Amino acid sequence: MRPYQSIQRKSRSLAHPRIRVYKIYYNSWVIKHLL
């Protein structure tokens, strides 16, 4: 169970910054289309 948990933690740490980047891209795209 421990190695599986460590893999989950690594995937989460890698996914968080990507989610933030996608949100920024999505927000900028929405703003551009609304303007």
C-alpha positions as CSV (number, residue, x, y, z in Angstrom):
1,M,0.0,0.0,0.0
2,R,2.9,2.4,0.7
3,P,4.4,2.4,-2.8
4,Y,0.9,3.0,-4.2
5,Q,0.3,5.9,-1.9
6,S,3.7,7.4,-2.9
7,I,2.7,7.1,-6.6
8,Q,-0.6,8.9,-5.8
9,R,1.2,11.7,-4.1
10,K,3.6,12.1,-7.0
11,S,0.8,12.1,-9.5
12,R,-1.1,14.7,-7.4
13,S,2.0,16.9,-7.1
14,L,2.4,16.7,-10.9
15,A,-1.3,17.3,-11.6
16,H,-1.8,20.4,-9.4
17,P,0.4,22.8,-11.4
18,R,-1.1,21.5,-14.7
19,I,-4.6,22.2,-13.4
20,R,-3.6,25.7,-12.5
21,V,-2.1,26.3,-15.9
22,Y,-5.2,24.9,-17.6
23,K,-7.4,27.2,-15.5
24,I,-5.3,30.2,-16.5
25,Y,-5.5,29.3,-20.2
26,Y,-9.3,28.7,-19.9
27,N,-9.8,32.0,-18.1
28,S,-7.7,33.9,-20.7
29,W,-9.6,32.2,-23.5
30,V,-13.0,33.1,-22.0
31,I,-12.0,36.7,-21.5
32,K,-10.8,37.0,-25.1
33,H,-14.0,35.6,-26.4
34,L,-16.2,37.7,-24.1
35,L,-14.3,40.9,-25.1
